Amino acid sequence: KPEDWDQPKTIVDDKAKKPDDWDDETDGEWEAPMIDNPDYKGDWKAKMMPNPKFKGEWKPTQIDNPDFKDDPNLYARSIANIGLDLWQVKSGSIFDDFIVSDDLSECEAAAKHWKTLFD
């Protein structure tokens, strides 16, 4: 990186003057406004050299695993308990009959059943 490249993006405006009606006690300490730095050249980036042998981004070779066996029940779970961490503002909330499912239609059917009981 060239040595003259480290210039800030903005600099203090030397021509700015403190307004006559500025009161340090009520308005706070006056700070001169910032202006764009004419010497700022942007973010420095190294130049890219052409590489005729470039074959693209490297990717590892994919090979079959001879020991792999597909197990459809690998992520099957039998849920017996549910833990809840609740913060309630109003007492009297009652929770009962939770449904845990990956089938949306089953959840909608259960919701419809319980809605008819309480409407």
VMD Tcl script that builds the backbone (N, CA, C; Angstrom):
set m [mol new atoms 357]
animate dup $m
set s [atomselect $m all]
$s set {name element resname resid chain x y z} {
  {N N LYS 1 A 0.858 -1.173 0.000}
  {CA C LYS 1 A 0.000 0.000 0.000}
  {C C LYS 1 A 0.901 1.232 0.000}
  {N N PRO 2 A 0.650 2.165 -0.898}
  {CA C PRO 2 A 1.469 3.373 -0.955}
  {C C PRO 2 A 1.317 4.199 0.324}
  {N N GLU 3 A 2.382 4.895 0.702}
  {CA C GLU 3 A 2.379 5.641 1.960}
  {C C GLU 3 A 1.426 6.836 1.941}
  {N N ASP 4 A 1.210 7.435 0.762}
  {CA C ASP 4 A 0.333 8.601 0.703}
  {C C ASP 4 A -1.141 8.209 0.603}
  {N N TRP 5 A -1.445 6.937 0.729}
  {CA C TRP 5 A -2.822 6.474 0.545}
  {C C TRP 5 A -3.659 6.640 1.816}
  {N N ASP 6 A -3.043 6.671 2.975}
  {CA C ASP 6 A -3.784 6.728 4.236}
  {C C ASP 6 A -4.283 8.141 4.526}
  {N N GLN 7 A -5.289 8.559 3.825}
  {CA C GLN 7 A -5.906 9.861 4.039}
  {C C GLN 7 A -7.344 9.640 4.527}
  {N N PRO 8 A -7.805 10.438 5.493}
  {CA C PRO 8 A -9.184 10.269 5.952}
  {C C PRO 8 A -10.180 10.711 4.881}
  {N N LYS 9 A -11.369 10.158 4.942}
  {CA C LYS 9 A -12.399 10.478 3.948}
  {C C LYS 9 A -12.892 11.912 4.125}
  {N N THR 10 A -13.013 12.355 5.376}
  {CA C THR 10 A -13.443 13.732 5.644}
  {C C THR 10 A -12.416 14.412 6.536}
  {N N ILE 11 A -12.363 15.740 6.408}
  {CA C ILE 11 A -11.442 16.534 7.233}
  {C C ILE 11 A -12.212 17.711 7.813}
  {N N VAL 12 A -11.636 18.344 8.830}
  {CA C VAL 12 A -12.252 19.519 9.454}
  {C C VAL 12 A -12.151 20.695 8.490}
  {N N ASP 13 A -13.249 21.429 8.347}
  {CA C ASP 13 A -13.264 22.610 7.480}
  {C C ASP 13 A -12.545 23.752 8.187}
  {N N ASP 14 A -11.345 24.105 7.670}
  {CA C ASP 14 A -10.542 25.170 8.281}
  {C C ASP 14 A -11.156 26.548 8.084}
  {N N LYS 15 A -11.986 26.696 7.077}
  {CA C LYS 15 A -12.576 28.000 6.772}
  {C C LYS 15 A -13.811 28.282 7.623}
  {N N ALA 16 A -14.333 27.256 8.295}
  {CA C ALA 16 A -15.531 27.449 9.106}
  {C C ALA 16 A -15.196 28.248 10.356}
  {N N LYS 17 A -16.120 29.135 10.728}
  {CA C LYS 17 A -15.927 29.957 11.917}
  {C C LYS 17 A -17.091 29.736 12.868}
  {N N LYS 18 A -16.817 29.891 14.128}
  {CA C LYS 18 A -17.838 29.735 15.154}
  {C C LYS 18 A -18.880 30.835 14.983}
  {N N PRO 19 A -20.164 30.494 14.939}
  {CA C PRO 19 A -21.202 31.530 14.786}
  {C C PRO 19 A -21.178 32.523 15.953}
  {N N ASP 20 A -21.554 33.762 15.642}
  {CA C ASP 20 A -21.534 34.806 16.663}
  {C C ASP 20 A -22.527 34.526 17.787}
  {N N ASP 21 A -23.655 33.907 17.458}
  {CA C ASP 21 A -24.680 33.661 18.473}
  {C C ASP 21 A -24.494 32.318 19.194}
  {N N TRP 22 A -23.357 31.688 19.006}
  {CA C TRP 22 A -23.088 30.383 19.651}
  {C C TRP 22 A -22.738 30.603 21.122}
  {N N ASP 23 A -23.423 29.892 21.983}
  {CA C ASP 23 A -23.169 29.985 23.425}
  {C C ASP 23 A -22.688 28.619 23.899}
  {N N ASP 24 A -21.427 28.551 24.339}
  {CA C ASP 24 A -20.845 27.271 24.758}
  {C C ASP 24 A -21.596 26.655 25.930}
  {N N GLU 25 A -22.156 27.508 26.766}
  {CA C GLU 25 A -22.838 27.002 27.955}
  {C C GLU 25 A -24.139 26.286 27.594}
  {N N THR 26 A -24.903 26.830 26.653}
  {CA C THR 26 A -26.185 26.206 26.290}
  {C C THR 26 A -26.063 25.300 25.067}
  {N N ASP 27 A -25.219 25.670 24.113}
  {CA C ASP 27 A -25.123 24.892 22.872}
  {C C ASP 27 A -24.054 23.813 22.937}
  {N N GLY 28 A -23.179 23.853 23.917}
  {CA C GLY 28 A -22.092 22.894 24.001}
  {C C GLY 28 A -20.871 23.403 23.268}
  {N N GLU 29 A -19.805 22.636 23.337}
  {CA C GLU 29 A -18.561 23.044 22.694}
  {C C GLU 29 A -18.731 23.011 21.175}
  {N N TRP 30 A -18.329 24.089 20.502}
  {CA C TRP 30 A -18.490 24.182 19.056}
  {C C TRP 30 A -17.432 23.344 18.350}
  {N N GLU 31 A -17.876 22.579 17.377}
  {CA C GLU 31 A -16.957 21.791 16.557}
  {C C GLU 31 A -17.140 22.204 15.112}
  {N N ALA 32 A -16.052 22.407 14.409}
  {CA C ALA 32 A -16.117 22.798 12.999}
  {C C ALA 32 A -16.710 21.641 12.186}
  {N N PRO 33 A -17.475 21.959 11.147}
  {CA C PRO 33 A -18.059 20.898 10.332}
  {C C PRO 33 A -16.992 20.146 9.536}
  {N N MET 34 A -17.319 18.945 9.148}
  {CA C MET 34 A -16.406 18.120 8.355}
  {C C MET 34 A -16.748 18.292 6.872}
  {N N ILE 35 A -15.722 18.273 6.040}
  {CA C ILE 35 A -15.906 18.357 4.584}
  {C C ILE 35 A -15.165 17.184 3.941}
  {N N ASP 36 A -15.519 16.884 2.693}
  {CA C ASP 36 A -14.840 15.817 1.964}
  {C C ASP 36 A -13.370 16.180 1.755}
  {N N ASN 37 A -12.515 15.207 1.921}
  {CA C ASN 37 A -11.071 15.411 1.760}
  {C C ASN 37 A -10.714 15.290 0.279}
  {N N PRO 38 A -10.157 16.336 -0.326}
  {CA C PRO 38 A -9.795 16.247 -1.751}
  {C C PRO 38 A -8.646 15.268 -2.002}
  {N N ASP 39 A -7.847 14.956 -0.974}
  {CA C ASP 39 A -6.730 14.023 -1.132}
  {C C ASP 39 A -7.137 12.569 -0.919}
  {N N TYR 40 A -8.393 12.337 -0.538}
  {CA C TYR 40 A -8.851 10.966 -0.276}
  {C C TYR 40 A -8.977 10.215 -1.601}
  {N N LYS 41 A -8.357 9.044 -1.689}
  {CA C LYS 41 A -8.332 8.281 -2.937}
  {C C LYS 41 A -9.229 7.050 -2.891}
  {N N GLY 42 A -9.953 6.860 -1.794}
  {CA C GLY 42 A -10.823 5.693 -1.665}
  {C C GLY 42 A -10.089 4.562 -0.967}
  {N N ASP 43 A -10.768 3.439 -0.847}
  {CA C ASP 43 A -10.162 2.267 -0.210}
  {C C ASP 43 A -9.097 1.702 -1.130}
  {N N TRP 44 A -7.969 1.336 -0.550}
  {CA C TRP 44 A -6.884 0.780 -1.337}
  {C C TRP 44 A -7.117 -0.689 -1.596}
  {N N LYS 45 A -6.918 -1.102 -2.823}
  {CA C LYS 45 A -7.031 -2.505 -3.198}
  {C C LYS 45 A -5.820 -2.863 -4.048}
  {N N ALA 46 A -5.280 -4.022 -3.788}
  {CA C ALA 46 A -4.142 -4.474 -4.581}
  {C C ALA 46 A -4.599 -4.741 -6.012}
  {N N LYS 47 A -3.732 -4.441 -6.964}
  {CA C LYS 47 A -4.059 -4.666 -8.369}
  {C C LYS 47 A -4.055 -6.161 -8.655}
  {N N MET 48 A -4.997 -6.590 -9.460}
  {CA C MET 48 A -5.084 -7.998 -9.846}
  {C C MET 48 A -4.211 -8.229 -11.068}
  {N N MET 49 A -3.392 -9.252 -10.995}
  {CA C MET 49 A -2.557 -9.608 -12.137}
  {C C MET 49 A -3.270 -10.692 -12.928}
  {N N PRO 50 A -3.229 -10.649 -14.244}
  {CA C PRO 50 A -3.885 -11.694 -15.023}
  {C C PRO 50 A -3.189 -13.040 -14.819}
  {N N ASN 51 A -3.971 -14.081 -14.708}
  {CA C ASN 51 A -3.441 -15.426 -14.529}
  {C C ASN 51 A -4.088 -16.335 -15.576}
  {N N PRO 52 A -3.381 -16.638 -16.646}
  {CA C PRO 52 A -3.984 -17.451 -17.714}
  {C C PRO 52 A -4.263 -18.890 -17.270}
  {N N LYS 53 A -3.627 -19.353 -16.189}
  {CA C LYS 53 A -3.834 -20.725 -15.731}
  {C C LYS 53 A -4.983 -20.845 -14.715}
  {N N PHE 54 A -5.663 -19.736 -14.431}
  {CA C PHE 54 A -6.738 -19.753 -13.439}
  {C C PHE 54 A -7.889 -20.627 -13.930}
  {N N LYS 55 A -8.297 -21.575 -13.110}
  {CA C LYS 55 A -9.353 -22.521 -13.488}
  {C C LYS 55 A -10.645 -22.274 -12.725}
  {N N GLY 56 A -10.718 -21.224 -11.956}
  {CA C GLY 56 A -11.909 -20.936 -11.166}
  {C C GLY 56 A -11.653 -21.219 -9.702}
  {N N GLU 57 A -12.662 -20.947 -8.874}
  {CA C GLU 57 A -12.532 -21.154 -7.438}
  {C C GLU 57 A -12.373 -22.639 -7.145}
  {N N TRP 58 A -11.481 -22.961 -6.219}
  {CA C TRP 58 A -11.198 -24.346 -5.898}
  {C C TRP 58 A -12.368 -24.973 -5.168}
  {N N LYS 59 A -12.700 -26.183 -5.559}
  {CA C LYS 59 A -13.741 -26.954 -4.885}
  {C C LYS 59 A -13.173 -28.333 -4.608}
  {N N PRO 60 A -13.437 -28.873 -3.417}
  {CA C PRO 60 A -12.926 -30.212 -3.121}
  {C C PRO 60 A -13.619 -31.267 -3.981}
  {N N THR 61 A -12.910 -32.307 -4.285}
  {CA C THR 61 A -13.476 -33.395 -5.085}
  {C C THR 61 A -14.505 -34.151 -4.256}
  {N N GLN 62 A -15.625 -34.450 -4.849}
  {CA C GLN 62 A -16.680 -35.189 -4.171}
  {C C GLN 62 A -16.544 -36.668 -4.523}
  {N N ILE 63 A -16.384 -37.512 -3.500}
  {CA C ILE 63 A -16.307 -38.947 -3.739}
  {C C ILE 63 A -17.368 -39.639 -2.900}
  {N N ASP 64 A -17.825 -40.773 -3.367}
  {CA C ASP 64 A -18.829 -41.533 -2.628}
  {C C ASP 64 A -18.213 -42.132 -1.377}
  {N N ASN 65 A -19.024 -42.183 -0.318}
  {CA C ASN 65 A -18.601 -42.798 0.933}
  {C C ASN 65 A -19.120 -44.238 0.928}
  {N N PRO 66 A -18.235 -45.226 0.854}
  {CA C PRO 66 A -18.703 -46.615 0.785}
  {C C PRO 66 A -19.361 -47.076 2.079}
  {N N ASP 67 A -19.101 -46.426 3.201}
  {CA C ASP 67 A -19.685 -46.833 4.473}
  {C C ASP 67 A -21.031 -46.159 4.758}
  {N N PHE 68 A -21.494 -45.276 3.854}
  {CA C PHE 68 A -22.737 -44.543 4.094}
  {C C PHE 68 A -23.944 -45.461 3.924}
  {N N LYS 69 A -24.835 -45.396 4.906}
  {CA C LYS 69 A -26.112 -46.123 4.829}
  {C C LYS 69 A -27.204 -45.123 5.188}
  {N N ASP 70 A -28.174 -44.975 4.308}
  {CA C ASP 70 A -29.269 -44.043 4.547}
  {C C ASP 70 A -30.179 -44.606 5.637}
  {N N ASP 71 A -30.440 -43.795 6.667}
  {CA C ASP 71 A -31.304 -44.215 7.765}
  {C C ASP 71 A -32.486 -43.260 7.834}
  {N N PRO 72 A -33.666 -43.681 7.369}
  {CA C PRO 72 A -34.826 -42.777 7.374}
  {C C PRO 72 A -35.293 -42.409 8.782}
  {N N ASN 73 A -34.941 -43.197 9.786}
  {CA C ASN 73 A -35.366 -42.918 11.153}
  {C C ASN 73 A -34.300 -42.163 11.954}
  {N N LEU 74 A -33.303 -41.651 11.273}
  {CA C LEU 74 A -32.203 -40.982 11.945}
  {C C LEU 74 A -32.679 -39.806 12.803}
  {N N TYR 75 A -33.584 -39.013 12.270}
  {CA C TYR 75 A -34.052 -37.833 12.986}
  {C C TYR 75 A -35.456 -38.022 13.553}
  {N N ALA 76 A -35.983 -39.234 13.580}
  {CA C ALA 76 A -37.298 -39.493 14.163}
  {C C ALA 76 A -37.187 -39.358 15.675}
  {N N ARG 77 A -38.136 -38.670 16.262}
  {CA C ARG 77 A -38.102 -38.445 17.699}
  {C C ARG 77 A -39.448 -38.828 18.310}
  {N N SER 78 A -39.386 -39.315 19.515}
  {CA C SER 78 A -40.579 -39.567 20.288}
  {C C SER 78 A -40.561 -38.565 21.436}
  {N N ILE 79 A -41.441 -37.565 21.368}
  {CA C ILE 79 A -41.447 -36.503 22.367}
  {C C ILE 79 A -42.431 -36.875 23.469}
  {N N ALA 80 A -41.931 -36.931 24.684}
  {CA C ALA 80 A -42.781 -37.272 25.821}
  {C C ALA 80 A -43.026 -36.052 26.710}
  {N N ASN 81 A -42.158 -35.069 26.639}
  {CA C ASN 81 A -42.291 -33.899 27.507}
  {C C ASN 81 A -41.989 -32.628 26.724}
  {N N ILE 82 A -42.586 -31.528 27.169}
  {CA C ILE 82 A -42.311 -30.214 26.599}
  {C C ILE 82 A -41.994 -29.288 27.761}
  {N N GLY 83 A -40.914 -28.557 27.664}
  {CA C GLY 83 A -40.568 -27.586 28.688}
  {C C GLY 83 A -40.909 -26.193 28.210}
  {N N LEU 84 A -41.558 -25.401 29.042}
  {CA C LEU 84 A -41.941 -24.040 28.678}
  {C C LEU 84 A -41.310 -23.066 29.667}
  {N N ASP 85 A -40.816 -21.970 29.153}
  {CA C ASP 85 A -40.301 -20.900 29.988}
  {C C ASP 85 A -41.188 -19.699 29.715}
  {N N LEU 86 A -42.105 -19.402 30.624}
  {CA C LEU 86 A -43.115 -18.374 30.388}
  {C C LEU 86 A -42.914 -17.191 31.324}
  {N N TRP 87 A -43.200 -16.034 30.810}
  {CA C TRP 87 A -43.257 -14.827 31.604}
  {C C TRP 87 A -44.619 -14.231 31.329}
  {N N GLN 88 A -45.461 -14.190 32.331}
  {CA C GLN 88 A -46.800 -13.675 32.097}
  {C C GLN 88 A -47.066 -12.478 32.980}
  {N N VAL 89 A -47.754 -11.518 32.405}
  {CA C VAL 89 A -48.073 -10.295 33.105}
  {C C VAL 89 A -49.377 -10.473 33.872}
  {N N LYS 90 A -50.264 -11.266 33.314}
  {CA C LYS 90 A -51.588 -11.449 33.878}
  {C C LYS 90 A -51.729 -12.882 34.370}
  {N N SER 91 A -52.190 -13.067 35.586}
  {CA C SER 91 A -52.369 -14.428 36.084}
  {C C SER 91 A -53.645 -15.027 35.498}
  {N N GLY 92 A -53.717 -16.320 35.519}
  {CA C GLY 92 A -54.922 -16.994 35.045}
  {C C GLY 92 A -54.770 -17.627 33.676}
  {N N SER 93 A -53.605 -17.560 33.069}
  {CA C SER 93 A -53.400 -18.208 31.779}
  {C C SER 93 A -53.305 -19.709 31.994}
  {N N ILE 94 A -53.987 -20.454 31.139}
  {CA C ILE 94 A -53.983 -21.910 31.254}
  {C C ILE 94 A -53.488 -22.488 29.930}
  {N N PHE 95 A -52.549 -23.424 30.014}
  {CA C PHE 95 A -52.021 -24.098 28.840}
  {C C PHE 95 A -52.367 -25.572 28.963}
  {N N ASP 96 A -52.870 -26.138 27.868}
  {CA C ASP 96 A -53.260 -27.537 27.905}
  {C C ASP 96 A -53.205 -28.081 26.484}
  {N N ASP 97 A -52.908 -29.352 26.341}
  {CA C ASP 97 A -52.964 -30.072 25.059}
  {C C ASP 97 A -52.118 -29.421 23.972}
  {N N PHE 98 A -50.841 -29.595 24.042}
  {CA C PHE 98 A -49.912 -29.123 23.021}
  {C C PHE 98 A -49.847 -30.137 21.890}
  {N N ILE 99 A -49.643 -29.659 20.684}
  {CA C ILE 99 A -49.425 -30.549 19.546}
  {C C ILE 99 A -48.086 -30.195 18.920}
  {N N VAL 100 A -47.266 -31.207 18.707}
  {CA C VAL 100 A -45.980 -31.041 18.043}
  {C C VAL 100 A -46.014 -31.940 16.826}
  {N N SER 101 A -45.893 -31.337 15.648}
  {CA C SER 101 A -46.024 -32.119 14.423}
  {C C SER 101 A -45.261 -31.448 13.296}
  {N N ASP 102 A -44.937 -32.225 12.272}
  {CA C ASP 102 A -44.364 -31.643 11.061}
  {C C ASP 102 A -45.377 -31.684 9.925}
  {N N ASP 103 A -46.637 -31.980 10.267}
  {CA C ASP 103 A -47.720 -32.052 9.277}
  {C C ASP 103 A -48.676 -30.888 9.528}
  {N N LEU 104 A -48.700 -29.914 8.620}
  {CA C LEU 104 A -49.520 -28.730 8.787}
  {C C LEU 104 A -51.003 -29.068 8.836}
  {N N SER 105 A -51.448 -30.002 8.001}
  {CA C SER 105 A -52.875 -30.351 7.983}
  {C C SER 105 A -53.306 -30.972 9.314}
  {N N GLU 106 A -52.432 -31.735 9.948}
  {CA C GLU 106 A -52.743 -32.321 11.258}
  {C C GLU 106 A -52.901 -31.217 12.301}
  {N N CYS 107 A -52.028 -30.211 12.256}
  {CA C CYS 107 A -52.115 -29.093 13.196}
  {C C CYS 107 A -53.380 -28.278 12.967}
  {N N GLU 108 A -53.731 -28.056 11.697}
  {CA C GLU 108 A -54.942 -27.297 11.387}
  {C C GLU 108 A -56.187 -28.042 11.828}
  {N N ALA 109 A -56.197 -29.364 11.677}
  {CA C ALA 109 A -57.336 -30.166 12.126}
  {C C ALA 109 A -57.479 -30.104 13.640}
  {N N ALA 110 A -56.369 -30.172 14.366}
  {CA C ALA 110 A -56.408 -30.078 15.825}
  {C C ALA 110 A -56.881 -28.691 16.255}
  {N N ALA 111 A -56.426 -27.654 15.586}
  {CA C ALA 111 A -56.844 -26.292 15.912}
  {C C ALA 111 A -58.335 -26.114 15.661}
  {N N LYS 112 A -58.813 -26.670 14.563}
  {CA C LYS 112 A -60.253 -26.570 14.229}
  {C C LYS 112 A -61.074 -27.300 15.291}
  {N N HIS 113 A -60.630 -28.458 15.727}
  {CA C HIS 113 A -61.338 -29.238 16.753}
  {C C HIS 113 A -61.432 -28.460 18.056}
  {N N TRP 114 A -60.319 -27.869 18.519}
  {CA C TRP 114 A -60.335 -27.169 19.781}
  {C C TRP 114 A -61.066 -25.838 19.676}
  {N N LYS 115 A -61.062 -25.234 18.499}
  {CA C LYS 115 A -61.761 -23.974 18.318}
  {C C LYS 115 A -63.275 -24.180 18.440}
  {N N THR 116 A -63.776 -25.296 17.906}
  {CA C THR 116 A -65.209 -25.566 18.014}
  {C C THR 116 A -65.630 -25.798 19.472}
  {N N LEU 117 A -64.745 -26.320 20.291}
  {CA C LEU 117 A -65.059 -26.574 21.689}
  {C C LEU 117 A -65.149 -25.287 22.499}
  {N N PHE 118 A -64.385 -24.270 22.120}
  {CA C PHE 118 A -64.341 -23.054 22.921}
  {C C PHE 118 A -65.053 -21.850 22.305}
  {N N ASP 119 A -65.637 -22.004 21.149}
  {CA C ASP 119 A -66.383 -20.878 20.535}
  {C C ASP 119 A -67.844 -20.947 20.877}
}
mol reanalyze $m
mol bondsrecalc $m
mol representation Tube
mol addrep $m
